[in-house]
Amino acid sequence: MELTENLSMAAILGFGFVLGLKHAVEADHLAAVSTIVAERKSIIGSALIGGFWGVGHTLSLLVVGALVIFLKLQISESLEAKLEAIVGVMLVILGLNALRKLRSKSPIHLHTHEHEGHEHTHIHAHEEGKESESHHLARMTPRSVAIGMVHGLAGSAALMLLIVPTIDSSLTGLLYIAVFGLGSIGGMMLMSLIIGLPIHLTAGRFELLNKGMLLVAGLFSCALGLFIVYEKLL
């Protein structure tokens, strides 16, 4: 009997971890993190940004999950819709901020040179002053954690709370949330690494392409945010 219970608990926690990994690749999560990762030129820094997002996400889940498990609280559909709308507004703000930073970057312009009697024109962008990696990461960390916490309060709360109330043991329920959170941290670190890789490879060498990635991240975040707000409130 004890062996069966242990296997059942292991299956629940394993399912939670896999679900957390899958949850990390949802569009609104990737949109939010991509606007921050697009500012990074370090692969390690990109992965850490995703990890901090996952930490904030997990903290919110643990708090909400504990309230559901111990106080038997429920989240109404109207409240869930409002929380998701807040995520939409946040995505718009993040997208606009990315576009603002893109505009503040040194402009791309044409340079004309003459070599051995032949005139050449090419696209050029001056590299900006470099900021300390540790300082930049320290500034990004609170924002990434806060963004993760907002996501944790919104759509993921509904996803989690469909399963948590069905678990008999309070301890198992909290462990499930923690393991789900670990899965989301790992999944988001991996996705941030994947998003950050082309940015790292193009930084300083293919500045036009690098700026294009920031533009795409900003526009995608704005468009998705507006769609979420429209879908949930209108």
Protein Blocks (a to p, Z undefined) as FASTA:
>chain_A
ZZmmmmmmmmmmmmmmmmmmmmmmpmklmmmmmmmmmmpcbfklmmmmmmmmmmmmmmmm
mmmmmmmmmnopacdfklmmmmmmmmmmmmmmmmmmmmmmmmmpccdddddddeehiacd
dddddddddddfklmmmmmmmmmmmmmmmmmmmmmmmmmmmmmmmpmblklmmmmmmmmm
mmmmmmmmmmmmmmmmmmmmmgoklmmlmmmmmmmmmmmmmmmmmmmmmmmmZZ
